[in-house]
Amino acid sequence: MSAEFPVARPRRLRRTAPLRRMVAGTRLHPAELILPMFVKEGIAEPAPVGSMPGVVQHTRESLRKAAHEAAGAGVGGVILFGIPAVKDGRGSGADDPEGIVQLALADLKSEVGDDLVIMADTCLDEYTDHGHCGILTEAGEVDNDLTLERYAAAAVAQARAGAQVIAPSGMMDGQVGAIRAALDADGHAEIPILGYSVKYASAFYGPFREAAECAPQFGDRSAYQQDPAGPIGEAMREIRLDLAEGADAVMVKPALAYLDVIHQVRELVDVPVAAYQVSGEYAMVEAAAANGWIDRDRVIMESLIAIRRAGADLILTYWATEVARRLA
Ligand code: PBG
């Protein structure tokens, strides 16, 4: 009998939408989504980012509005990137109390700080004139330990301004420990650190560099970000080190091309794991959809489900507000 007619029929549980909904193993919730936002000093109107249709560099005013929309949709948090009017070798804008990101963090803290989590990306590349994530030596290399001092100062300035989570993204050795010590010494022992622990030197960041105006003026970031072909143990080592230095949550970035890494990190740790669906992942979908080549909304949901299924507890995505609304 069973040779001709199968007994096991997995299709039974797929037959209707309620059945599929009931047995779904992977679900998305708005609170797990984090919206990355850009705020630029000295512009009168929001400036569209050409390679990321739908994403803008905000004014302080439009940033507040967009943050309210995110909060209204139930998004879990926002992460802020600042673009100063003037850049220099040491990235002075990063820890200037009057710097654009500090002013914008204070705006967000007072307006939506009780409704969602205000996070700050801590790095120097948006603030340096050379576009690298740290302080350069004479030879043009990023000096790890001099850079740590700058990250510590930037994190303290962000915490004082109202940041509720600090997220160091520069991939310097010891950055979590240096920032933890500086935050504690300045009275911010309660502020969690979300480490960009596993961050690959990825071509998927291309559109972000237009959005944040931070393309390196020479060379690339391969000497500090991880090699996409590097050993998987290197990723695990970065995670362990960040946890030992006091990270409260860890991140893998980019997301879609590194689902295996997300999965392995999830198995290794007992803290929340975040994944960053980066600018290039966003741009590819928007570009293909604009050409009518894919079903935009379904591809967005499918990619987020894949990231969630791989093991991410939190997802940073430029579609956070839109998707949160769709999930409501
Ligand atoms: C560095 C930083 C980058 C991104 C987030 N933080 C760019 C880089 O490392 O070159 C990329 C995010 C994206 O592509 O969406 N401060």
py3Dmol code that shows the C-alpha trace and the ligand (Angstrom):
import py3Dmol

protein = """\
ATOM      1  CA  MET A   1       0.000   0.000   0.000  1.00  0.00           C
ATOM      2  CA  SER A   2       2.568   2.531   1.126  1.00  0.00           C
ATOM      3  CA  ALA A   3       4.715   1.811  -1.876  1.00  0.00           C
ATOM      4  CA  GLU A   4       2.128   3.439  -4.067  1.00  0.00           C
ATOM      5  CA  PHE A   5       0.493   5.876  -1.621  1.00  0.00           C
ATOM      6  CA  PRO A   6       2.698   7.580   0.966  1.00  0.00           C
ATOM      7  CA  VAL A   7       1.533   7.414   4.567  1.00  0.00           C
ATOM      8  CA  ALA A   8       3.612  10.296   5.769  1.00  0.00           C
ATOM      9  CA  ARG A   9       2.097  13.447   4.313  1.00  0.00           C
ATOM     10  CA  PRO A  10       3.928  16.590   5.464  1.00  0.00           C
ATOM     11  CA  ARG A  11       1.608  18.554   3.191  1.00  0.00           C
ATOM     12  CA  ARG A  12      -1.249  18.032   5.665  1.00  0.00           C
ATOM     13  CA  LEU A  13       0.136  20.747   7.917  1.00  0.00           C
ATOM     14  CA  ARG A  14       0.638  23.175   5.044  1.00  0.00           C
ATOM     15  CA  ARG A  15      -2.804  23.029   3.537  1.00  0.00           C
ATOM     16  CA  THR A  16      -4.384  26.174   4.999  1.00  0.00           C
ATOM     17  CA  ALA A  17      -3.092  29.527   6.175  1.00  0.00           C
ATOM     18  CA  PRO A  18      -4.262  28.959   9.781  1.00  0.00           C
ATOM     19  CA  LEU A  19      -2.464  25.595   9.867  1.00  0.00           C
ATOM     20  CA  ARG A  20       0.728  27.168   8.546  1.00  0.00           C
ATOM     21  CA  ARG A  21       0.432  30.015  11.000  1.00  0.00           C
ATOM     22  CA  MET A  22      -0.118  27.671  13.918  1.00  0.00           C
ATOM     23  CA  VAL A  23       2.901  25.489  13.231  1.00  0.00           C
ATOM     24  CA  ALA A  24       5.293  28.221  12.132  1.00  0.00           C
ATOM     25  CA  GLY A  25       8.607  27.679  13.864  1.00  0.00           C
ATOM     26  CA  THR A  26      10.025  31.119  13.210  1.00  0.00           C
ATOM     27  CA  ARG A  27       8.224  34.314  14.073  1.00  0.00           C
ATOM     28  CA  LEU A  28       9.169  37.952  13.907  1.00  0.00           C
ATOM     29  CA  HIS A  29       8.163  40.518  16.478  1.00  0.00           C
ATOM     30  CA  PRO A  30       8.493  44.316  16.125  1.00  0.00           C
ATOM     31  CA  ALA A  31      10.339  44.576  19.447  1.00  0.00           C
ATOM     32  CA  GLU A  32      13.235  42.566  18.011  1.00  0.00           C
ATOM     33  CA  LEU A  33      13.801  45.044  15.203  1.00  0.00           C
ATOM     34  CA  ILE A  34      16.268  47.919  15.463  1.00  0.00           C
ATOM     35  CA  LEU A  35      16.214  50.818  13.011  1.00  0.00           C
ATOM     36  CA  PRO A  36      19.558  52.365  11.967  1.00  0.00           C
ATOM     37  CA  MET A  37      19.209  56.127  11.367  1.00  0.00           C
ATOM     38  CA  PHE A  38      21.480  58.847  10.005  1.00  0.00           C
ATOM     39  CA  VAL A  39      21.490  62.442  11.213  1.00  0.00           C
ATOM     40  CA  LYS A  40      23.510  65.114   9.434  1.00  0.00           C
ATOM     41  CA  GLU A  41      24.686  68.463  10.704  1.00  0.00           C
ATOM     42  CA  GLY A  42      23.876  71.621   8.771  1.00  0.00           C
ATOM     43  CA  ILE A  43      21.180  70.482   6.333  1.00  0.00           C
ATOM     44  CA  ALA A  44      17.774  72.146   6.132  1.00  0.00           C
ATOM     45  CA  GLU A  45      15.887  69.223   4.589  1.00  0.00           C
ATOM     46  CA  PRO A  46      16.280  65.443   4.821  1.00  0.00           C
ATOM     47  CA  ALA A  47      18.704  64.291   2.099  1.00  0.00           C
ATOM     48  CA  PRO A  48      17.821  61.071   0.248  1.00  0.00           C
ATOM     49  CA  VAL A  49      20.568  58.447  -0.009  1.00  0.00           C
ATOM     50  CA  GLY A  50      20.745  57.539  -3.697  1.00  0.00           C
ATOM     51  CA  SER A  51      21.868  53.949  -3.247  1.00  0.00           C
ATOM     52  CA  MET A  52      19.294  53.293  -0.502  1.00  0.00           C
ATOM     53  CA  PRO A  53      15.887  54.351  -1.822  1.00  0.00           C
ATOM     54  CA  GLY A  54      13.640  55.199   1.130  1.00  0.00           C
ATOM     55  CA  VAL A  55      16.552  55.998   3.464  1.00  0.00           C
ATOM     56  CA  VAL A  56      17.534  59.601   4.204  1.00  0.00           C
ATOM     57  CA  GLN A  57      20.131  61.566   6.086  1.00  0.00           C
ATOM     58  CA  HIS A  58      17.920  63.258   8.657  1.00  0.00           C
ATOM     59  CA  THR A  59      17.804  66.740  10.058  1.00  0.00           C
ATOM     60  CA  ARG A  60      17.313  66.812  13.823  1.00  0.00           C
ATOM     61  CA  GLU A  61      13.675  67.636  13.136  1.00  0.00           C
ATOM     62  CA  SER A  62      12.987  64.825  10.661  1.00  0.00           C
ATOM     63  CA  LEU A  63      14.911  62.394  12.867  1.00  0.00           C
ATOM     64  CA  ARG A  64      12.540  63.059  15.744  1.00  0.00           C
ATOM     65  CA  LYS A  65       9.571  62.487  13.487  1.00  0.00           C
ATOM     66  CA  ALA A  66      10.946  59.210  12.123  1.00  0.00           C
ATOM     67  CA  ALA A  67      11.795  58.022  15.635  1.00  0.00           C
ATOM     68  CA  HIS A  68       8.214  58.692  16.726  1.00  0.00           C
ATOM     69  CA  GLU A  69       6.999  56.651  13.755  1.00  0.00           C
ATOM     70  CA  ALA A  70       9.318  53.786  14.707  1.00  0.00           C
ATOM     71  CA  ALA A  71       8.110  53.911  18.311  1.00  0.00           C
ATOM     72  CA  GLY A  72       4.491  54.016  17.173  1.00  0.00           C
ATOM     73  CA  ALA A  73       5.062  50.898  15.079  1.00  0.00           C
ATOM     74  CA  GLY A  74       6.480  49.068  18.091  1.00  0.00           C
ATOM     75  CA  VAL A  75      10.087  48.899  16.877  1.00  0.00           C
ATOM     76  CA  GLY A  76      12.428  47.791  19.679  1.00  0.00           C
ATOM     77  CA  GLY A  77      15.147  50.375  19.240  1.00  0.00           C
ATOM     78  CA  VAL A  78      16.971  52.805  16.996  1.00  0.00           C
ATOM     79  CA  ILE A  79      20.706  53.085  16.427  1.00  0.00           C
ATOM     80  CA  LEU A  80      22.091  56.463  15.512  1.00  0.00           C
ATOM     81  CA  PHE A  81      24.903  57.478  13.138  1.00  0.00           C
ATOM     82  CA  GLY A  82      25.999  61.121  13.047  1.00  0.00           C
ATOM     83  CA  ILE A  83      27.531  62.977  10.123  1.00  0.00           C
ATOM     84  CA  PRO A  84      29.326  66.155  11.238  1.00  0.00           C
ATOM     85  CA  ALA A  85      29.744  69.227   9.027  1.00  0.00           C
ATOM     86  CA  VAL A  86      33.491  69.255   9.666  1.00  0.00           C
ATOM     87  CA  LYS A  87      35.778  66.218   9.851  1.00  0.00           C
ATOM     88  CA  ASP A  88      39.383  66.012  11.023  1.00  0.00           C
ATOM     89  CA  GLY A  89      42.165  63.512  11.673  1.00  0.00           C
ATOM     90  CA  ARG A  90      41.080  62.598  15.187  1.00  0.00           C
ATOM     91  CA  GLY A  91      37.335  62.579  14.591  1.00  0.00           C
ATOM     92  CA  SER A  92      36.670  65.436  17.010  1.00  0.00           C
ATOM     93  CA  GLY A  93      32.936  65.384  16.318  1.00  0.00           C
ATOM     94  CA  ALA A  94      32.650  61.947  17.873  1.00  0.00           C
ATOM     95  CA  ASP A  95      33.043  63.176  21.448  1.00  0.00           C
ATOM     96  CA  ASP A  96      32.107  66.845  21.098  1.00  0.00           C
ATOM     97  CA  PRO A  97      29.251  67.454  23.581  1.00  0.00           C
ATOM     98  CA  GLU A  98      27.767  69.835  20.995  1.00  0.00           C
ATOM     99  CA  GLY A  99      28.410  67.388  18.127  1.00  0.00           C
ATOM    100  CA  ILE A 100      25.472  66.421  15.939  1.00  0.00           C
ATOM    101  CA  VAL A 101      25.140  62.885  17.257  1.00  0.00           C
ATOM    102  CA  GLN A 102      25.159  64.039  20.881  1.00  0.00           C
ATOM    103  CA  LEU A 103      22.494  66.674  20.198  1.00  0.00           C
ATOM    104  CA  ALA A 104      20.356  64.173  18.315  1.00  0.00           C
ATOM    105  CA  LEU A 105      20.735  61.524  21.045  1.00  0.00           C
ATOM    106  CA  ALA A 106      19.484  64.043  23.589  1.00  0.00           C
ATOM    107  CA  ASP A 107      16.500  64.854  21.336  1.00  0.00           C
ATOM    108  CA  LEU A 108      15.608  61.177  21.016  1.00  0.00           C
ATOM    109  CA  LYS A 109      16.116  60.436  24.690  1.00  0.00           C
ATOM    110  CA  SER A 110      13.688  63.142  25.729  1.00  0.00           C
ATOM    111  CA  GLU A 111      11.097  62.397  23.032  1.00  0.00           C
ATOM    112  CA  VAL A 112      10.993  58.614  22.652  1.00  0.00           C
ATOM    113  CA  GLY A 113      13.432  57.372  25.311  1.00  0.00           C
ATOM    114  CA  ASP A 114      10.646  55.719  27.287  1.00  0.00           C
ATOM    115  CA  ASP A 115       9.131  53.966  24.270  1.00  0.00           C
ATOM    116  CA  LEU A 116      12.101  52.361  22.570  1.00  0.00           C
ATOM    117  CA  VAL A 117      15.827  51.863  23.153  1.00  0.00           C
ATOM    118  CA  ILE A 118      18.128  54.667  22.007  1.00  0.00           C
ATOM    119  CA  MET A 119      21.395  53.154  20.831  1.00  0.00           C
ATOM    120  CA  ALA A 120      24.569  54.858  19.642  1.00  0.00           C
ATOM    121  CA  ASP A 121      27.015  53.424  17.115  1.00  0.00           C
ATOM    122  CA  THR A 122      30.454  54.186  18.514  1.00  0.00           C
ATOM    123  CA  CYS A 123      33.141  54.569  15.860  1.00  0.00           C
ATOM    124  CA  LEU A 124      35.278  57.272  14.263  1.00  0.00           C
ATOM    125  CA  ASP A 125      34.822  56.759  10.522  1.00  0.00           C
ATOM    126  CA  GLU A 126      31.941  59.211  10.136  1.00  0.00           C
ATOM    127  CA  TYR A 127      34.042  61.843  11.930  1.00  0.00           C
ATOM    128  CA  THR A 128      37.522  61.428  10.447  1.00  0.00           C
ATOM    129  CA  ASP A 129      38.604  63.243   7.287  1.00  0.00           C
ATOM    130  CA  HIS A 130      40.414  60.092   6.083  1.00  0.00           C
ATOM    131  CA  GLY A 131      37.342  57.889   6.643  1.00  0.00           C
ATOM    132  CA  HIS A 132      39.110  55.195   8.672  1.00  0.00           C
ATOM    133  CA  CYS A 133      37.683  53.880  11.924  1.00  0.00           C
ATOM    134  CA  GLY A 134      40.574  55.099  14.048  1.00  0.00           C
ATOM    135  CA  ILE A 135      43.634  57.271  14.592  1.00  0.00           C
ATOM    136  CA  LEU A 136      46.324  56.845  11.950  1.00  0.00           C
ATOM    137  CA  THR A 137      50.041  56.330  12.448  1.00  0.00           C
ATOM    138  CA  GLU A 138      52.555  58.212  10.265  1.00  0.00           C
ATOM    139  CA  ALA A 139      52.587  55.157   8.016  1.00  0.00           C
ATOM    140  CA  GLY A 140      48.832  55.397   7.514  1.00  0.00           C
ATOM    141  CA  GLU A 141      47.857  52.406   9.613  1.00  0.00           C
ATOM    142  CA  VAL A 142      45.100  52.512  12.212  1.00  0.00           C
ATOM    143  CA  ASP A 143      46.724  52.618  15.678  1.00  0.00           C
ATOM    144  CA  ASN A 144      44.725  50.277  17.883  1.00  0.00           C
ATOM    145  CA  ASP A 145      45.458  51.680  21.321  1.00  0.00           C
ATOM    146  CA  LEU A 146      45.310  55.384  20.460  1.00  0.00           C
ATOM    147  CA  THR A 147      41.969  54.645  18.860  1.00  0.00           C
ATOM    148  CA  LEU A 148      40.683  52.984  22.043  1.00  0.00           C
ATOM    149  CA  GLU A 149      41.128  56.278  23.900  1.00  0.00           C
ATOM    150  CA  ARG A 150      39.011  58.036  21.297  1.00  0.00           C
ATOM    151  CA  TYR A 151      36.295  55.363  21.412  1.00  0.00           C
ATOM    152  CA  ALA A 152      36.176  55.631  25.205  1.00  0.00           C
ATOM    153  CA  ALA A 153      35.731  59.410  24.987  1.00  0.00           C
ATOM    154  CA  ALA A 154      33.045  59.068  22.306  1.00  0.00           C
ATOM    155  CA  ALA A 155      31.123  56.462  24.299  1.00  0.00           C
ATOM    156  CA  VAL A 156      31.167  58.659  27.399  1.00  0.00           C
ATOM    157  CA  ALA A 157      29.929  61.658  25.384  1.00  0.00           C
ATOM    158  CA  GLN A 158      27.135  59.515  23.915  1.00  0.00           C
ATOM    159  CA  ALA A 159      26.127  58.176  27.327  1.00  0.00           C
ATOM    160  CA  ARG A 160      26.080  61.672  28.812  1.00  0.00           C
ATOM    161  CA  ALA A 161      23.895  62.815  25.920  1.00  0.00           C
ATOM    162  CA  GLY A 162      21.341  60.089  26.552  1.00  0.00           C
ATOM    163  CA  ALA A 163      22.383  56.932  24.715  1.00  0.00           C
ATOM    164  CA  GLN A 164      20.886  53.895  26.446  1.00  0.00           C
ATOM    165  CA  VAL A 165      23.044  51.275  24.703  1.00  0.00           C
ATOM    166  CA  ILE A 166      26.580  51.756  23.364  1.00  0.00           C
ATOM    167  CA  ALA A 167      27.483  49.758  20.253  1.00  0.00           C
ATOM    168  CA  PRO A 168      31.181  49.909  19.298  1.00  0.00           C
ATOM    169  CA  SER A 169      31.598  49.040  15.609  1.00  0.00           C
ATOM    170  CA  GLY A 170      35.255  49.775  14.846  1.00  0.00           C
ATOM    171  CA  MET A 171      36.762  46.288  15.382  1.00  0.00           C
ATOM    172  CA  MET A 172      39.711  47.477  17.470  1.00  0.00           C
ATOM    173  CA  ASP A 173      41.113  44.879  19.878  1.00  0.00           C
ATOM    174  CA  GLY A 174      39.994  45.651  23.418  1.00  0.00           C
ATOM    175  CA  GLN A 175      37.321  48.179  22.441  1.00  0.00           C
ATOM    176  CA  VAL A 176      34.621  46.694  24.662  1.00  0.00           C
ATOM    177  CA  GLY A 177      36.886  46.629  27.719  1.00  0.00           C
ATOM    178  CA  ALA A 178      38.124  50.184  27.160  1.00  0.00           C
ATOM    179  CA  ILE A 179      34.587  51.503  26.731  1.00  0.00           C
ATOM    180  CA  ARG A 180      33.268  49.523  29.714  1.00  0.00           C
ATOM    181  CA  ALA A 181      35.956  50.986  31.978  1.00  0.00           C
ATOM    182  CA  ALA A 182      35.332  54.526  30.724  1.00  0.00           C
ATOM    183  CA  LEU A 183      31.559  54.255  31.102  1.00  0.00           C
ATOM    184  CA  ASP A 184      31.888  52.866  34.625  1.00  0.00           C
ATOM    185  CA  ALA A 185      34.342  55.590  35.649  1.00  0.00           C
ATOM    186  CA  ASP A 186      31.920  58.234  34.382  1.00  0.00           C
ATOM    187  CA  GLY A 187      28.959  56.832  36.322  1.00  0.00           C
ATOM    188  CA  HIS A 188      27.314  54.810  33.540  1.00  0.00           C
ATOM    189  CA  ALA A 189      27.704  51.313  34.954  1.00  0.00           C
ATOM    190  CA  GLU A 190      24.082  50.611  34.049  1.00  0.00           C
ATOM    191  CA  ILE A 191      24.516  51.165  30.301  1.00  0.00           C
ATOM    192  CA  PRO A 192      24.807  47.919  28.292  1.00  0.00           C
ATOM    193  CA  ILE A 193      27.325  47.404  25.509  1.00  0.00           C
ATOM    194  CA  LEU A 194      26.260  45.700  22.301  1.00  0.00           C
ATOM    195  CA  GLY A 195      29.525  44.694  20.653  1.00  0.00           C
ATOM    196  CA  TYR A 196      29.818  44.567  16.896  1.00  0.00           C
ATOM    197  CA  SER A 197      31.880  41.508  17.770  1.00  0.00           C
ATOM    198  CA  VAL A 198      31.989  39.742  14.409  1.00  0.00           C
ATOM    199  CA  LYS A 199      32.203  42.273  11.622  1.00  0.00           C
ATOM    200  CA  TYR A 200      33.495  41.289   8.222  1.00  0.00           C
ATOM    201  CA  ALA A 201      35.342  43.541   5.779  1.00  0.00           C
ATOM    202  CA  SER A 202      32.337  43.402   3.491  1.00  0.00           C
ATOM    203  CA  ALA A 203      31.480  44.844   0.118  1.00  0.00           C
ATOM    204  CA  PHE A 204      27.876  44.852   1.347  1.00  0.00           C
ATOM    205  CA  TYR A 205      28.629  48.086   3.239  1.00  0.00           C
ATOM    206  CA  GLY A 206      28.963  50.052  -0.005  1.00  0.00           C
ATOM    207  CA  PRO A 207      25.725  52.072   0.170  1.00  0.00           C
ATOM    208  CA  PHE A 208      26.251  52.864   3.884  1.00  0.00           C
ATOM    209  CA  ARG A 209      29.402  54.728   3.009  1.00  0.00           C
ATOM    210  CA  GLU A 210      27.333  57.083   0.899  1.00  0.00           C
ATOM    211  CA  ALA A 211      24.734  57.398   3.667  1.00  0.00           C
ATOM    212  CA  ALA A 212      27.288  58.064   6.392  1.00  0.00           C
ATOM    213  CA  GLU A 213      29.844  59.777   4.114  1.00  0.00           C
ATOM    214  CA  CYS A 214      32.591  57.585   5.497  1.00  0.00           C
ATOM    215  CA  ALA A 215      34.300  55.849   2.569  1.00  0.00           C
ATOM    216  CA  PRO A 216      38.012  55.423   3.392  1.00  0.00           C
ATOM    217  CA  GLN A 217      40.011  57.981   1.423  1.00  0.00           C
ATOM    218  CA  PHE A 218      42.772  55.414   0.865  1.00  0.00           C
ATOM    219  CA  GLY A 219      43.057  51.688   1.378  1.00  0.00           C
ATOM    220  CA  ASP A 220      40.303  49.625   2.951  1.00  0.00           C
ATOM    221  CA  ARG A 221      39.304  48.212   6.320  1.00  0.00           C
ATOM    222  CA  SER A 222      40.780  44.725   5.853  1.00  0.00           C
ATOM    223  CA  ALA A 223      43.455  45.260   8.503  1.00  0.00           C
ATOM    224  CA  TYR A 224      40.837  45.635  11.236  1.00  0.00           C
ATOM    225  CA  GLN A 225      37.609  44.042  10.000  1.00  0.00           C
ATOM    226  CA  GLN A 226      37.474  40.273   9.519  1.00  0.00           C
ATOM    227  CA  ASP A 227      38.293  38.477   6.295  1.00  0.00           C
ATOM    228  CA  PRO A 228      35.138  36.892   4.800  1.00  0.00           C
ATOM    229  CA  ALA A 229      37.293  33.843   4.091  1.00  0.00           C
ATOM    230  CA  GLY A 230      38.846  33.839   7.556  1.00  0.00           C
ATOM    231  CA  PRO A 231      38.644  30.845   9.879  1.00  0.00           C
ATOM    232  CA  ILE A 232      35.350  30.427  11.721  1.00  0.00           C
ATOM    233  CA  GLY A 233      37.351  30.125  14.944  1.00  0.00           C
ATOM    234  CA  GLU A 234      38.333  33.764  14.529  1.00  0.00           C
ATOM    235  CA  ALA A 235      34.696  34.775  14.814  1.00  0.00           C
ATOM    236  CA  MET A 236      34.248  32.645  17.927  1.00  0.00           C
ATOM    237  CA  ARG A 237      37.386  34.172  19.419  1.00  0.00           C
ATOM    238  CA  GLU A 238      36.134  37.714  18.825  1.00  0.00           C
ATOM    239  CA  ILE A 239      32.881  36.780  20.559  1.00  0.00           C
ATOM    240  CA  ARG A 240      34.621  35.235  23.571  1.00  0.00           C
ATOM    241  CA  LEU A 241      36.911  38.220  23.952  1.00  0.00           C
ATOM    242  CA  ASP A 242      34.021  40.697  23.817  1.00  0.00           C
ATOM    243  CA  LEU A 243      32.135  38.721  26.447  1.00  0.00           C
ATOM    244  CA  ALA A 244      35.211  38.556  28.657  1.00  0.00           C
ATOM    245  CA  GLU A 245      35.561  42.324  28.320  1.00  0.00           C
ATOM    246  CA  GLY A 246      31.979  42.816  29.472  1.00  0.00           C
ATOM    247  CA  ALA A 247      29.800  42.867  26.345  1.00  0.00           C
ATOM    248  CA  ASP A 248      26.130  42.425  27.249  1.00  0.00           C
ATOM    249  CA  ALA A 249      25.071  41.418  23.754  1.00  0.00           C
ATOM    250  CA  VAL A 250      26.963  40.599  20.557  1.00  0.00           C
ATOM    251  CA  MET A 251      26.450  41.220  16.863  1.00  0.00           C
ATOM    252  CA  VAL A 252      27.256  39.524  13.587  1.00  0.00           C
ATOM    253  CA  LYS A 253      27.451  41.674  10.477  1.00  0.00           C
ATOM    254  CA  PRO A 254      26.464  41.468   7.618  1.00  0.00           C
ATOM    255  CA  ALA A 255      23.545  39.060   8.048  1.00  0.00           C
ATOM    256  CA  LEU A 256      22.407  37.210   4.945  1.00  0.00           C
ATOM    257  CA  ALA A 257      25.822  36.105   3.698  1.00  0.00           C
ATOM    258  CA  TYR A 258      26.817  35.009   7.225  1.00  0.00           C
ATOM    259  CA  LEU A 259      23.852  32.957   8.433  1.00  0.00           C
ATOM    260  CA  ASP A 260      26.179  30.099   9.341  1.00  0.00           C
ATOM    261  CA  VAL A 261      28.180  32.417  11.579  1.00  0.00           C
ATOM    262  CA  ILE A 262      25.023  33.718  13.266  1.00  0.00           C
ATOM    263  CA  HIS A 263      24.012  30.133  13.921  1.00  0.00           C
ATOM    264  CA  GLN A 264      27.345  29.175  15.448  1.00  0.00           C
ATOM    265  CA  VAL A 265      27.445  32.283  17.616  1.00  0.00           C
ATOM    266  CA  ARG A 266      23.938  31.527  18.855  1.00  0.00           C
ATOM    267  CA  GLU A 267      25.117  28.067  19.926  1.00  0.00           C
ATOM    268  CA  LEU A 268      28.150  29.491  21.725  1.00  0.00           C
ATOM    269  CA  VAL A 269      26.713  32.278  23.862  1.00  0.00           C
ATOM    270  CA  ASP A 270      23.951  32.897  26.365  1.00  0.00           C
ATOM    271  CA  VAL A 271      23.570  36.625  25.678  1.00  0.00           C
ATOM    272  CA  PRO A 272      21.333  38.168  23.002  1.00  0.00           C
ATOM    273  CA  VAL A 273      22.704  37.830  19.478  1.00  0.00           C
ATOM    274  CA  ALA A 274      22.034  40.650  17.019  1.00  0.00           C
ATOM    275  CA  ALA A 275      22.476  40.524  13.254  1.00  0.00           C
ATOM    276  CA  TYR A 276      22.819  43.586  11.012  1.00  0.00           C
ATOM    277  CA  GLN A 277      21.016  43.409   7.676  1.00  0.00           C
ATOM    278  CA  VAL A 278      23.323  45.944   6.099  1.00  0.00           C
ATOM    279  CA  SER A 279      22.995  48.615   3.437  1.00  0.00           C
ATOM    280  CA  GLY A 280      24.002  46.378   0.530  1.00  0.00           C
ATOM    281  CA  GLU A 281      21.419  43.763   1.503  1.00  0.00           C
ATOM    282  CA  TYR A 282      18.806  46.522   1.517  1.00  0.00           C
ATOM    283  CA  ALA A 283      19.969  48.062  -1.752  1.00  0.00           C
ATOM    284  CA  MET A 284      19.977  44.771  -3.657  1.00  0.00           C
ATOM    285  CA  VAL A 285      16.368  44.089  -2.771  1.00  0.00           C
ATOM    286  CA  GLU A 286      15.209  47.637  -3.495  1.00  0.00           C
ATOM    287  CA  ALA A 287      17.025  47.724  -6.834  1.00  0.00           C
ATOM    288  CA  ALA A 288      15.707  44.386  -8.017  1.00  0.00           C
ATOM    289  CA  ALA A 289      12.201  45.297  -6.864  1.00  0.00           C
ATOM    290  CA  ALA A 290      12.353  48.654  -8.661  1.00  0.00           C
ATOM    291  CA  ASN A 291      13.048  46.717 -11.843  1.00  0.00           C
ATOM    292  CA  GLY A 292      10.092  44.457 -11.223  1.00  0.00           C
ATOM    293  CA  TRP A 293      12.386  41.439 -10.902  1.00  0.00           C
ATOM    294  CA  ILE A 294      11.348  40.276  -7.441  1.00  0.00           C
ATOM    295  CA  ASP A 295       8.398  40.590  -5.097  1.00  0.00           C
ATOM    296  CA  ARG A 296       9.842  43.193  -2.728  1.00  0.00           C
ATOM    297  CA  ASP A 297       7.617  42.629   0.280  1.00  0.00           C
ATOM    298  CA  ARG A 298       7.965  38.860   0.235  1.00  0.00           C
ATOM    299  CA  VAL A 299      11.730  38.986  -0.206  1.00  0.00           C
ATOM    300  CA  ILE A 300      12.024  41.358   2.762  1.00  0.00           C
ATOM    301  CA  MET A 301      10.024  39.048   5.015  1.00  0.00           C
ATOM    302  CA  GLU A 302      11.798  35.935   3.768  1.00  0.00           C
ATOM    303  CA  SER A 303      15.235  37.392   4.394  1.00  0.00           C
ATOM    304  CA  LEU A 304      14.294  38.518   7.907  1.00  0.00           C
ATOM    305  CA  ILE A 305      12.838  35.096   8.687  1.00  0.00           C
ATOM    306  CA  ALA A 306      16.073  33.494   7.478  1.00  0.00           C
ATOM    307  CA  ILE A 307      18.150  35.705   9.781  1.00  0.00           C
ATOM    308  CA  ARG A 308      15.842  34.928  12.687  1.00  0.00           C
ATOM    309  CA  ARG A 309      15.889  31.198  11.957  1.00  0.00           C
ATOM    310  CA  ALA A 310      19.695  31.213  11.868  1.00  0.00           C
ATOM    311  CA  GLY A 311      19.566  32.352  15.489  1.00  0.00           C
ATOM    312  CA  ALA A 312      19.463  36.143  15.679  1.00  0.00           C
ATOM    313  CA  ASP A 313      17.431  37.464  18.612  1.00  0.00           C
ATOM    314  CA  LEU A 314      17.662  41.050  17.363  1.00  0.00           C
ATOM    315  CA  ILE A 315      17.823  42.321  13.789  1.00  0.00           C
ATOM    316  CA  LEU A 316      19.088  45.712  12.702  1.00  0.00           C
ATOM    317  CA  THR A 317      17.272  46.571   9.492  1.00  0.00           C
ATOM    318  CA  TYR A 318      16.484  49.702   7.497  1.00  0.00           C
ATOM    319  CA  TRP A 319      13.004  48.244   6.983  1.00  0.00           C
ATOM    320  CA  ALA A 320      12.298  48.096  10.736  1.00  0.00           C
ATOM    321  CA  THR A 321       9.392  50.557  10.845  1.00  0.00           C
ATOM    322  CA  GLU A 322       7.748  49.233   7.699  1.00  0.00           C
ATOM    323  CA  VAL A 323       8.044  45.611   8.796  1.00  0.00           C
ATOM    324  CA  ALA A 324       6.891  46.368  12.348  1.00  0.00           C
ATOM    325  CA  ARG A 325       3.751  47.925  10.891  1.00  0.00           C
ATOM    326  CA  ARG A 326       3.194  44.916   8.690  1.00  0.00           C
ATOM    327  CA  LEU A 327       3.505  42.583  11.666  1.00  0.00           C
ATOM    328  CA  ALA A 328       1.004  44.514  13.742  1.00  0.00           C
TER     329      ALA A 328
END
"""
ligand_1 = """\
16
PBG
C 31.291 51.720 10.821
C 30.039 51.071 10.337
C 29.783 50.614 9.038
C 28.482 50.103 9.048
C 27.978 50.252 10.335
N 28.975 50.831 11.115
C 30.572 50.746 7.799
C 31.896 50.143 7.677
O 32.358 49.383 8.528
O 32.523 50.450 6.686
C 27.796 49.489 7.861
C 26.317 49.409 7.930
C 25.653 49.136 6.630
O 26.284 48.845 5.599
O 24.410 49.218 6.599
N 31.064 52.754 11.717
"""
view = py3Dmol.view(width=600, height=400)
view.addModel(protein, "pdb")
view.setStyle({"model": 0}, {"cartoon": {"style": "trace"}})
view.addModel(ligand_1, "xyz")
view.setStyle({"model": 1}, {"stick": {}})
view.zoomTo()
view.show()
